[in-house]
Amino acid sequence: MSETEVSEGGVTARYYETEEERVLSFERDGATAAVAQNVEGYAMLKVRPTPEGDELERYYGFDMALDHAAELLGVSAHDLPVPDPADDMGM
């Protein structure tokens, strides 16, 4: 499994793929959030408090999922760095 990581403005984003999912996780000052999608890339995005946590909400759009993740971290969605491989998440 390869992982891509970027940090910007105090937020670290990690993108990786498992056998079942594409996962974009965020960490800021101990707070975490994650956005996950099936590995085929056609399902709704799931927002979780952690990569392995229970689903909080589902979204069709990547922007809406990022808004929710940013809210969990206490930042603006514009402050979330997104690694290049995750740019095409969402429907």
Backbone as CSV, one residue per row, in Angstrom:
resi,resn,N_x,N_y,N_z,CA_x,CA_y,CA_z,C_x,C_y,C_z
1,MET,0.843,-1.173,0.000,0.000,0.000,0.000,0.889,1.237,0.000
2,SER,0.686,2.105,-0.960,1.447,3.345,-0.980,0.624,4.444,-0.321
3,GLU,1.319,5.397,0.231,0.679,6.490,0.947,1.283,7.799,0.483
4,THR,0.431,8.797,0.319,0.882,10.133,-0.019,0.505,11.040,1.136
5,GLU,1.443,11.847,1.587,1.200,12.735,2.727,1.613,14.156,2.385
6,VAL,0.780,15.107,2.771,1.108,16.526,2.639,0.693,17.234,3.920
7,SER,1.443,18.256,4.284,1.120,19.071,5.453,1.114,20.525,5.040
8,GLU,0.138,21.243,5.578,0.009,22.658,5.254,-0.819,23.330,6.352
9,GLY,-0.349,24.451,6.846,-1.110,25.216,7.826,-1.476,24.451,9.077
10,GLY,-0.640,23.530,9.505,-0.912,22.769,10.718,-1.796,21.554,10.525
11,VAL,-2.193,21.277,9.276,-3.027,20.110,8.982,-2.214,19.132,8.134
12,THR,-2.218,17.873,8.542,-1.555,16.822,7.772,-2.618,15.951,7.128
13,ALA,-2.474,15.729,5.835,-3.392,14.872,5.089,-2.632,13.659,4.583
14,ARG,-3.252,12.496,4.702,-2.670,11.255,4.200,-3.690,10.573,3.290
15,TYR,-3.242,10.185,2.113,-4.091,9.442,1.181,-3.475,8.070,0.988
16,TYR,-4.323,7.040,1.075,-3.869,5.681,0.810,-5.059,4.842,0.365
17,GLU,-4.766,3.689,-0.190,-5.801,2.765,-0.624,-5.626,1.432,0.077
18,THR,-6.756,0.863,0.494,-6.775,-0.490,1.038,-7.377,-1.387,-0.037
19,GLU,-7.603,-2.642,0.278,-8.236,-3.539,-0.686,-9.658,-3.099,-1.006
20,GLU,-10.296,-2.394,-0.083,-11.701,-2.027,-0.243,-11.960,-0.532,-0.424
21,GLU,-11.062,0.328,0.069,-11.364,1.755,0.090,-10.194,2.646,-0.308
22,ARG,-10.567,3.821,-0.764,-9.635,4.943,-0.906,-9.876,5.798,0.335
23,VAL,-8.816,6.163,1.035,-8.967,6.883,2.302,-8.129,8.155,2.286
24,LEU,-8.752,9.247,2.667,-8.083,10.532,2.846,-8.297,10.920,4.293
25,SER,-7.227,10.886,5.084,-7.347,11.207,6.508,-6.640,12.517,6.799
26,PHE,-7.152,13.196,7.820,-6.601,14.481,8.235,-6.313,14.455,9.724
27,GLU,-5.278,15.197,10.132,-4.931,15.339,11.544,-4.513,16.770,11.793
28,ARG,-5.029,17.340,12.874,-4.654,18.695,13.285,-4.714,18.764,14.803
29,ASP,-3.588,19.005,15.432,-3.520,19.159,16.888,-4.243,18.042,17.635
30,GLY,-4.080,16.804,17.181,-4.681,15.657,17.844,-6.094,15.342,17.384
31,ALA,-6.752,16.258,16.683,-8.085,15.996,16.131,-7.926,15.299,14.789
32,THR,-8.845,14.390,14.483,-8.769,13.651,13.230,-10.118,13.644,12.507
33,ALA,-10.042,13.408,11.217,-11.219,13.236,10.367,-10.770,12.432,9.164
34,ALA,-11.702,11.735,8.538,-11.358,10.938,7.364,-12.509,10.944,6.373
35,VAL,-12.148,10.858,5.102,-13.103,10.723,4.011,-12.725,9.433,3.290
36,ALA,-13.705,8.561,3.074,-13.435,7.273,2.434,-14.422,7.020,1.300
37,GLN,-13.958,6.289,0.303,-14.775,5.924,-0.851,-14.364,4.522,-1.276
38,ASN,-15.273,3.775,-1.902,-14.871,2.439,-2.331,-13.726,2.551,-3.336
39,VAL,-12.958,1.505,-3.461,-11.748,1.535,-4.282,-12.059,1.744,-5.762
40,GLU,-13.263,1.395,-6.191,-13.648,1.617,-7.579,-13.923,3.097,-7.853
41,GLY,-14.175,3.872,-6.806,-14.342,5.309,-6.953,-15.702,5.771,-7.430
42,TYR,-16.740,4.935,-7.307,-18.053,5.371,-7.785,-19.085,5.553,-6.683
43,ALA,-18.790,5.190,-5.469,-19.761,5.282,-4.378,-19.686,6.636,-3.681
44,MET,-20.691,6.881,-2.855,-20.707,8.110,-2.071,-19.508,8.124,-1.117
45,LEU,-19.124,9.316,-0.724,-18.018,9.501,0.217,-18.536,9.379,1.640
46,LYS,-17.785,8.696,2.475,-18.150,8.524,3.879,-17.222,9.396,4.714
47,VAL,-17.787,10.183,5.600,-16.980,10.986,6.525,-17.002,10.286,7.873
48,ARG,-15.811,10.130,8.442,-15.634,9.435,9.719,-14.766,10.282,10.642
49,PRO,-14.864,10.061,11.946,-13.991,10.792,12.862,-12.539,10.312,12.793
50,THR,-12.328,9.067,12.379,-11.006,8.475,12.174,-11.108,7.567,10.945
51,PRO,-9.980,7.158,10.354,-10.061,6.269,9.186,-10.834,4.976,9.451
52,GLU,-10.738,4.437,10.653,-11.410,3.188,10.990,-12.721,3.407,11.725
53,GLY,-13.071,4.654,12.009,-14.254,4.960,12.817,-15.560,4.713,12.096
54,ASP,-16.641,4.861,12.852,-17.981,4.702,12.297,-18.322,5.884,11.405
55,GLU,-19.041,5.608,10.371,-19.477,6.629,9.419,-20.391,7.643,10.111
56,LEU,-20.104,8.927,9.881,-20.942,9.994,10.415,-21.979,10.466,9.407
57,GLU,-21.575,10.529,8.136,-22.444,11.051,7.078,-21.898,10.603,5.734
58,ARG,-22.767,10.598,4.706,-22.352,10.296,3.334,-22.662,11.486,2.434
59,TYR,-21.780,11.691,1.459,-21.941,12.798,0.519,-21.622,12.328,-0.891
60,TYR,-22.296,12.923,-1.870,-21.953,12.696,-3.274,-20.739,13.527,-3.659
61,GLY,-20.698,14.756,-3.176,-19.663,15.687,-3.588,-18.470,15.728,-2.655
62,PHE,-17.298,15.817,-3.249,-16.052,15.901,-2.491,-16.017,17.175,-1.649
63,ASP,-16.509,18.295,-2.210,-16.497,19.558,-1.471,-17.303,19.466,-0.182
64,MET,-18.460,18.830,-0.256,-19.299,18.698,0.943,-18.637,17.798,1.988
65,ALA,-17.990,16.735,1.531,-17.292,15.847,2.455,-16.125,16.584,3.116
66,LEU,-15.404,17.383,2.330,-14.298,18.164,2.897,-14.808,19.190,3.896
67,ASP,-15.955,19.814,3.624,-16.543,20.759,4.575,-16.796,20.093,5.921
68,HIS,-17.347,18.881,5.886,-17.641,18.164,7.123,-16.346,17.780,7.848
69,ALA,-15.371,17.293,7.099,-14.078,16.932,7.710,-13.434,18.165,8.347
70,ALA,-13.488,19.289,7.661,-12.908,20.525,8.189,-13.616,20.946,9.473
71,GLU,-14.921,20.779,9.505,-15.687,21.114,10.713,-15.222,20.270,11.896
72,LEU,-14.959,18.985,11.651,-14.473,18.102,12.720,-13.109,18.557,13.249
73,LEU,-12.315,19.177,12.375,-10.976,19.638,12.762,-10.970,21.075,13.264
74,GLY,-12.074,21.795,13.075,-12.139,23.186,13.506,-11.414,24.148,12.583
75,VAL,-11.389,23.831,11.290,-10.748,24.696,10.288,-11.696,24.882,9.113
76,SER,-11.314,25.753,8.194,-12.055,25.938,6.959,-11.673,24.828,5.979
77,ALA,-12.602,24.446,5.132,-12.298,23.428,4.115,-11.154,23.874,3.220
78,HIS,-11.008,25.182,3.028,-9.917,25.710,2.200,-8.551,25.503,2.851
79,ASP,-8.549,25.203,4.156,-7.295,24.972,4.878,-6.845,23.510,4.829
80,LEU,-7.657,22.646,4.226,-7.301,21.230,4.153,-6.439,20.957,2.931
81,PRO,-5.222,20.479,3.141,-4.408,20.085,1.987,-4.944,18.764,1.429
82,VAL,-4.975,18.639,0.114,-5.461,17.411,-0.516,-4.356,16.868,-1.416
83,PRO,-3.808,15.692,-1.092,-2.793,15.087,-1.951,-3.346,14.845,-3.358
84,ASP,-2.511,14.983,-4.352,-2.932,14.838,-5.751,-3.742,13.567,-6.042
85,PRO,-3.365,12.387,-5.526,-4.133,11.178,-5.861,-5.583,11.216,-5.365
86,ALA,-5.902,12.114,-4.429,-7.252,12.195,-3.870,-8.119,13.226,-4.593
87,ASP,-7.553,13.971,-5.538,-8.296,15.041,-6.213,-9.571,14.585,-6.899
88,ASP,-9.648,13.328,-7.309,-10.802,12.869,-8.067,-11.824,12.096,-7.224
89,MET,-11.745,12.218,-5.910,-12.731,11.534,-5.058,-14.085,12.221,-5.206
90,GLY,-15.141,11.481,-5.036,-16.493,12.000,-5.160,-17.118,11.554,-6.460
91,MET,-18.389,11.881,-6.606,-19.120,11.442,-7.803,-19.301,12.587,-8.771
